[in-house]
């Protein structure tokens, strides 16, 4: 009986000690608790917002502020402010933003256990989105209309064209590339990817157009939409290559009157890269 009683006491001791250690560890690893406050004011290049830290967690808050990015769920590895220490509400000023751009913002707080984040909020900086305006490294060349591919009611999307001309051959004369014959709006990226898969010659128009992520060679109809707004696009002067292939030897280009030119793919012609926004 004494042995059984001793075993019971020992077991209870072990359970209690384990719970003590567990609770102690959990307490030592608690992150701060906080929320992100709404945008108080904003302009083309800056915004004022902040956060509210309701609990420091297991240790003092040693850093706090807001972080932001054009991608969702920003962290302190992205852009961030430094707005002191401790709990409670704080205000933060974000600078260096780009006009007409959507940003994701979260408040953050750091203690010895690590960094935690508040809820995510969105901000689109002010500025007029219009054809001919500089935007995201190029010029807004076309804004999607109701019925267009890519049109979303209540949102503004369209085509951005590069600021300057480049020149190159279309590439792979004598080789027909399956899937690179699309002409419509929304098909330029597909055509370009098909060209790059079927014609791996460095320095061709599709290769140069896509040298920066997100950019590509326009389909013929996308190029025609640019032509319709040519007066708003600095230096726009056809002929230009499209990404639309005619056959093994020729591809489509647009001429100075807006019509189709079928040009040998081994000839050097100007082109303008585009991207969707």
C-alpha positions as CSV (number, residue, x, y, z in Angstrom):
1,X,0.0,0.0,0.0
2,X,2.8,2.4,0.8
3,X,4.5,1.7,-2.5
4,X,1.2,2.4,-4.4
5,X,0.8,5.7,-2.4
6,X,4.3,6.7,-3.2
7,X,3.9,6.0,-6.9
8,X,0.7,8.1,-6.9
9,X,2.4,11.0,-5.2
10,X,5.3,10.8,-7.6
11,X,3.0,10.7,-10.6
12,X,1.1,13.7,-9.4
13,X,4.3,15.5,-8.9
14,X,5.5,14.8,-12.4
15,X,2.2,15.9,-13.9
16,X,2.2,19.1,-11.9
17,X,5.9,19.9,-12.7
18,X,5.2,19.3,-16.4
19,X,2.2,21.7,-16.4
20,X,4.4,24.2,-14.6
21,X,7.1,24.0,-17.2
22,X,4.5,24.1,-20.1
23,X,2.8,27.2,-18.7
24,X,6.1,28.8,-18.0
25,X,7.3,28.2,-21.6
26,X,4.1,29.4,-23.1
27,X,4.3,32.6,-21.0
28,X,7.9,33.1,-22.1
29,X,6.9,32.9,-25.8
30,X,3.9,35.1,-26.1
31,X,3.9,37.6,-29.0
32,X,2.4,41.1,-28.8
33,X,-1.3,41.5,-29.7
34,X,-2.2,44.4,-31.9
35,X,-4.4,45.8,-34.7
36,X,-3.7,48.1,-37.6
37,X,-5.6,51.4,-37.6
38,X,-7.3,52.9,-40.6
39,X,-5.6,55.3,-43.0
40,X,-5.9,58.8,-41.5
41,X,-4.7,60.7,-44.6
42,X,-2.9,60.0,-47.9
43,X,-1.6,61.6,-51.0
44,X,0.2,60.5,-54.1
45,X,3.5,59.7,-52.2
46,X,2.7,59.3,-48.5
47,X,0.1,58.1,-46.0
48,X,-0.6,58.3,-42.3
49,X,-1.9,55.3,-40.4
50,X,-0.7,53.4,-37.3
51,X,-1.5,50.6,-34.9
52,X,-2.8,49.8,-31.4
53,X,-0.9,47.3,-29.3
54,X,-3.3,45.9,-26.6
55,X,-0.8,43.4,-25.1
56,X,3.0,43.3,-25.0
57,X,3.0,39.5,-24.7
58,X,5.6,37.9,-22.6
59,X,8.1,40.8,-22.6
60,X,8.4,44.4,-23.4
61,X,7.7,45.7,-26.9
62,X,11.1,46.9,-28.2
63,X,10.1,48.0,-31.7
64,X,6.8,48.9,-33.4
65,X,5.6,50.6,-36.6
66,X,4.0,49.7,-39.9
67,X,5.3,47.7,-42.8
68,X,4.0,47.8,-46.4
69,X,4.4,46.3,-49.9
70,X,2.7,46.1,-53.2
71,X,2.3,42.3,-52.4
72,X,-0.1,41.1,-49.7
73,X,1.0,40.2,-46.2
74,X,4.0,42.6,-45.9
75,X,6.6,41.9,-43.2
76,X,9.4,43.9,-41.6
77,X,11.6,42.4,-44.3
78,X,9.8,44.8,-46.7
79,X,9.5,48.5,-46.2
80,X,8.8,49.6,-42.6
81,X,8.7,52.5,-40.2
82,X,10.1,52.6,-36.7
83,X,7.8,54.3,-34.2
84,X,9.2,53.7,-30.8
85,X,8.5,51.0,-28.1
86,X,5.8,49.9,-25.7
87,X,2.1,49.2,-25.9
88,X,-0.8,51.5,-26.8
89,X,-1.7,53.3,-29.9
90,X,0.8,55.0,-32.2
91,X,0.7,56.9,-35.4
92,X,3.0,56.3,-38.4
93,X,3.9,58.2,-41.5
94,X,4.8,56.2,-44.7
95,X,6.8,58.1,-47.3
96,X,8.2,57.3,-50.7
97,X,5.1,55.8,-52.2
98,X,4.3,55.8,-55.9
99,X,1.2,57.5,-57.3
100,X,-1.7,55.4,-58.5
101,X,-0.4,52.3,-56.9
102,X,-2.1,49.8,-54.5
103,X,-0.3,49.0,-51.3
104,X,-0.9,46.5,-48.5
105,X,-0.1,47.7,-44.9
106,X,0.2,46.0,-41.5
107,X,1.2,47.3,-38.1
108,X,3.9,45.3,-36.4
109,X,5.3,44.9,-32.8
110,X,8.4,43.0,-31.7
111,X,9.3,41.6,-28.3
112,X,11.9,38.9,-27.3
113,X,9.6,36.2,-28.6
114,X,9.5,37.6,-32.1
115,X,7.3,39.9,-34.3
116,X,3.6,39.8,-34.7
117,X,1.4,41.7,-37.1
118,X,-2.0,43.4,-37.1
119,X,-4.7,43.1,-39.6
120,X,-4.0,44.0,-43.2
121,X,-5.4,47.2,-44.8
122,X,-5.2,48.5,-48.4
123,X,-4.3,51.8,-49.8
124,X,-4.4,53.0,-53.4
125,X,-2.4,56.3,-53.7
126,X,-4.0,59.1,-55.5
127,X,-3.3,60.2,-59.1
128,X,-5.3,60.1,-62.3
129,X,-5.1,56.9,-64.3
130,X,-5.5,58.1,-67.9
131,X,-4.2,57.3,-71.3
132,X,-0.9,59.0,-71.9
133,X,0.0,59.1,-68.2
134,X,3.3,57.6,-66.9
135,X,2.5,54.5,-64.9
136,X,4.4,51.4,-63.6
137,X,7.5,52.0,-65.7
138,X,5.7,52.9,-69.0
139,X,2.8,54.8,-70.5
140,X,-0.9,54.0,-70.1
141,X,-1.8,53.1,-73.7
142,X,-5.3,51.7,-73.4
143,X,-8.0,51.3,-70.7
144,X,-10.2,48.2,-70.9
145,X,-13.9,49.0,-71.8
146,X,-17.0,47.0,-70.9
147,X,-17.0,43.9,-73.1
148,X,-13.2,43.8,-73.4
149,X,-11.1,40.9,-72.2
150,X,-9.7,41.9,-68.8
151,X,-12.5,44.4,-68.0
152,X,-13.7,44.3,-64.4
153,X,-16.7,46.5,-63.4
154,X,-15.7,49.2,-60.9
155,X,-12.0,48.7,-61.5
156,X,-9.5,50.3,-63.9
157,X,-7.3,48.0,-65.9
158,X,-5.6,48.2,-69.3
159,X,-2.4,48.1,-71.2
160,X,0.9,49.9,-70.4
161,X,3.4,50.3,-73.3
162,X,7.2,50.8,-72.9
163,X,8.5,54.3,-73.2
164,X,10.9,53.7,-76.1
165,X,11.3,51.7,-79.3
166,X,13.6,48.6,-79.5
167,X,14.6,46.8,-82.7
168,X,15.1,43.1,-83.5
169,X,14.2,40.2,-85.8
170,X,11.0,38.4,-85.0
171,X,13.0,35.2,-85.1
172,X,13.2,31.6,-86.4
173,X,12.6,32.2,-90.1
174,X,11.5,28.9,-91.6
175,X,10.0,27.5,-88.4
176,X,6.2,27.6,-87.7
177,X,5.5,28.1,-84.0
178,X,2.3,26.4,-82.8
179,X,0.0,28.7,-80.8
180,X,1.7,32.0,-81.7
181,X,-0.9,33.0,-84.3
182,X,-3.5,34.7,-81.9
183,X,-4.5,38.2,-82.9
184,X,-7.0,39.2,-80.1
185,X,-6.8,41.4,-77.0
186,X,-5.4,39.3,-74.1
187,X,-3.4,37.0,-76.4
188,X,-0.1,38.8,-76.5
189,X,1.3,37.1,-73.4
190,X,0.3,33.7,-74.7
191,X,1.9,34.4,-78.1
192,X,5.1,35.6,-76.5
193,X,5.3,32.5,-74.3
194,X,4.8,30.2,-77.3
195,X,7.5,32.1,-79.3
196,X,10.0,31.7,-76.4
197,X,9.2,28.0,-76.2
198,X,9.4,27.3,-79.9
199,X,12.2,29.8,-80.9
200,X,15.0,29.9,-78.3
201,X,17.2,32.3,-80.3
202,X,18.6,35.0,-78.0
203,X,17.9,38.6,-78.9
204,X,14.7,38.1,-80.9
205,X,11.8,40.6,-80.3
206,X,9.9,38.4,-77.9
207,X,13.0,37.6,-75.9
208,X,13.9,41.3,-75.5
209,X,10.3,42.3,-74.8
210,X,10.0,39.8,-72.0
211,X,13.5,40.6,-70.5
212,X,11.7,42.4,-67.6
213,X,9.1,40.3,-65.8
214,X,5.5,40.9,-66.8
215,X,6.3,42.5,-70.2
216,X,5.7,40.9,-73.5
217,X,5.2,41.4,-77.3
218,X,1.7,42.6,-78.1
219,X,-0.7,40.6,-80.3
220,X,-1.8,42.4,-83.5
221,X,-5.1,43.7,-82.0
222,X,-3.3,44.9,-78.9
223,X,-0.9,46.8,-81.1
224,X,-3.8,48.3,-83.0
225,X,-5.3,49.6,-79.8
226,X,-2.0,51.3,-79.1
227,X,-2.1,52.7,-82.6
228,X,-5.6,54.2,-82.0
229,X,-4.1,56.2,-79.0
230,X,-0.7,56.9,-80.7
231,X,-0.9,60.7,-80.2
232,X,-0.8,60.1,-76.4
233,X,2.2,57.7,-76.6
234,X,5.5,59.4,-76.8
235,X,7.4,58.6,-80.0
236,X,5.0,56.0,-81.2
237,X,5.8,55.5,-84.9
238,X,5.1,52.3,-86.7
239,X,5.9,49.9,-88.3
240,X,6.1,47.6,-85.2
241,X,6.3,43.9,-84.7
242,X,3.3,42.1,-83.1
243,X,3.6,38.7,-81.5
244,X,1.2,37.3,-84.1
245,X,2.7,34.8,-86.6
246,X,1.4,34.3,-90.1
247,X,3.4,31.2,-91.1
248,X,6.9,29.7,-90.9
249,X,8.4,32.7,-92.7
250,X,6.3,35.8,-91.9
251,X,4.8,37.5,-88.9
252,X,2.3,40.4,-88.5
253,X,3.4,44.0,-88.0
254,X,1.4,47.2,-88.0
255,X,2.1,49.9,-90.6
256,X,1.9,53.6,-90.3
257,X,-1.7,53.7,-91.4
258,X,-2.8,51.0,-88.9
259,X,-3.0,48.2,-91.3
260,X,-1.4,44.8,-91.3
261,X,2.1,44.2,-92.8
262,X,3.3,40.6,-93.3
263,X,7.1,40.8,-92.9
264,X,9.8,38.2,-93.2
265,X,10.7,37.1,-89.6
266,X,14.4,37.5,-90.3
267,X,14.2,41.3,-90.9
268,X,14.9,43.8,-88.2
269,X,11.8,45.9,-87.2
270,X,11.0,48.1,-84.3
271,X,8.8,46.9,-81.5
272,X,7.2,48.2,-78.2
273,X,6.8,45.9,-75.2
274,X,3.6,46.0,-73.3
275,X,2.1,44.7,-70.0
276,X,-1.4,44.5,-68.5
277,X,-2.3,46.4,-65.3
